[in-house]
Amino acid sequence: MAPMSPTSPTSPKGTILVVDDDRLELATVTHGLAQAGYAVIDADNGDDAILLARQHKPELALLDIRMEGKSGFDVAEYLRDVCHIPFMFLSAFSDAATIAQVKQLGAVAYMVKPLDVGQIVPTVEAAFARLRSGPPPAATADTGAAPAAAPQPPADSPDDPLADPVPLAVGVLMHRHSLPRAAARQRLQRMAQEQGLGEAVQAEKLLAALEELARS
């Protein structure tokens, strides 16, 4: 089993399971979230992640997608269907097929690498705020099952974190052109200006083109 972070397994701010097979990335994110006041449990593979989720019942999981053995998608499906633990993804991949799978699984957020912890922490805080603003989880019998997560908004609803096409399009441009976030955003805005379109409309066009490419 992967070692746990030395951080206490409980915190008023929340407990997070972080899963990444890149040990340096795992240590960096774990340390940053612990410094921000969260209790952190970490795993470097999907099997350990599932064991730790069953044992410690974190309130949120932050998952890498491409890993040896069980992928982040495999872990997410288990967390959703068995443990009822909400999750978000942190991945270097932003292709149309990946985005579609992220939506289908019902992630509360999706972040595209490279990112520093200063960008990850606000997204985690926003995810906790959304989850805690929903109806409280129903009480469960003492069966060892985790309490149900707050319901996810319907796809493409105003509260759906994946409904805004701009961050997704920025992530695509970051990955495709090896750009930092600010430069990718500027590129998207420039594309929109050249086409005489709004930024969101240009983002939708970019994502639609990727989805069409993925289907072909």
DAMOTA-V643222 format. One record per residue. OMEGA is omega in degrees with one decimal (NA if undefined). NEAR is the number of other ideal C-beta (glycine too) atoms within 10 Angstrom. Layout:
((OMEGA,NEAR) (OMEGA,NEAR))
This chain:
((179.9,10) (-179.8,17) (175.9,10) (171.6,16) (178.0,20) (178.4,8) (176.0,20) (-177.9,10) (175.8,15) (179.0,11) (176.4,17) (-179.9,7) (179.0,15) (179.2,20) (-175.1,19) (170.1,27) (179.3,25) (-175.5,31) (178.9,31) (179.7,26) (172.3,17) (-173.0,15) (179.9,11) (178.2,8) (-179.7,18) (-179.1,19) (-178.6,15) (-179.0,16) (180.0,26) (-179.7,23) (-178.3,15) (179.4,19) (176.5,25) (177.7,19) (178.7,12) (174.3,18) (179.8,13) (168.5,26) (-171.7,21) (171.9,26) (-176.1,25) (177.4,26) (-179.7,26) (175.3,20) (-174.0,17) (-179.3,23) (177.8,14) (179.3,19) (-179.5,29) (178.1,20) (-179.7,13) (178.0,22) (178.8,23) (-175.5,16) (-169.7,13) (176.7,15) (178.7,18) (-179.8,25) (-177.2,23) (175.1,22) (176.6,28) (-168.0,27) (163.1,26) (-177.3,25) (-175.0,21) (178.8,13) (173.4,21) (-178.3,9) (178.9,11) (178.0,18) (174.4,17) (177.2,28) (177.5,20) (-179.9,17) (-179.3,29) (180.0,27) (178.4,16) (180.0,18) (-179.3,26) (-169.9,18) (-174.0,8) (-175.3,13) (-177.6,22) (179.1,16) (178.2,22) (-173.9,26) (173.7,27) (-177.1,22) (171.9,24) (-171.4,23) (175.5,19) (-174.4,17) (-178.2,19) (178.7,23) (-174.4,15) (-179.0,19) (178.2,13) (-179.9,22) (179.3,23) (179.2,15) (177.1,18) (178.6,23) (-176.5,16) (-178.9,11) (177.4,18) (178.4,19) (177.9,24) (176.6,24) (-179.9,21) (-178.9,22) (-177.4,18) (175.3,23) (1.7,17) (176.4,12) (171.0,17) (-175.0,11) (178.6,15) (175.2,9) (-177.8,12) (-174.9,22) (178.7,17) (178.5,10) (176.3,19) (179.8,26) (178.6,15) (178.9,14) (177.4,22) (180.0,18) (179.5,9) (-177.5,17) (-176.8,18) (177.8,11) (178.6,9) (178.1,14) (178.9,8) (-179.9,9) (179.3,14) (178.3,7) (-179.3,7) (175.0,12) (-177.6,6) (-177.9,5) (-177.9,5) (179.9,9) (177.3,13) (175.1,18) (-177.5,15) (176.6,16) (175.6,20) (-177.4,18) (176.2,12) (177.2,19) (176.5,17) (178.7,11) (176.7,11) (172.0,10) (-178.5,9) (-178.9,8) (-179.2,11) (-178.1,15) (178.7,18) (-177.7,18) (180.0,14) (-175.8,13) (-173.2,21) (179.3,19) (178.9,18) (179.2,24) (176.6,26) (177.9,25) (177.4,23) (-178.6,24) (175.9,23) (-177.0,23) (-174.5,19) (-173.8,14) (179.9,10) (-177.5,10) (168.1,15) (-173.4,10) (-176.6,17) (-179.3,10) (178.1,14) (178.0,21) (178.4,18) (179.0,14) (178.0,17) (179.4,21) (178.6,15) (177.0,11) (180.0,17) (179.6,20) (-179.2,12) (-179.5,9) (-177.9,11) (-176.8,8) (170.7,14) (-176.9,12) (-179.0,17) (179.9,14) (178.3,13) (178.1,22) (178.4,24) (179.0,16) (-179.5,16) (-180.0,22) (178.7,19) (178.8,12) (177.9,12) (179.3,21) (177.9,15) (178.3,10) (-179.2,11) (-179.2,13) (-175.1,9) (NA,5))
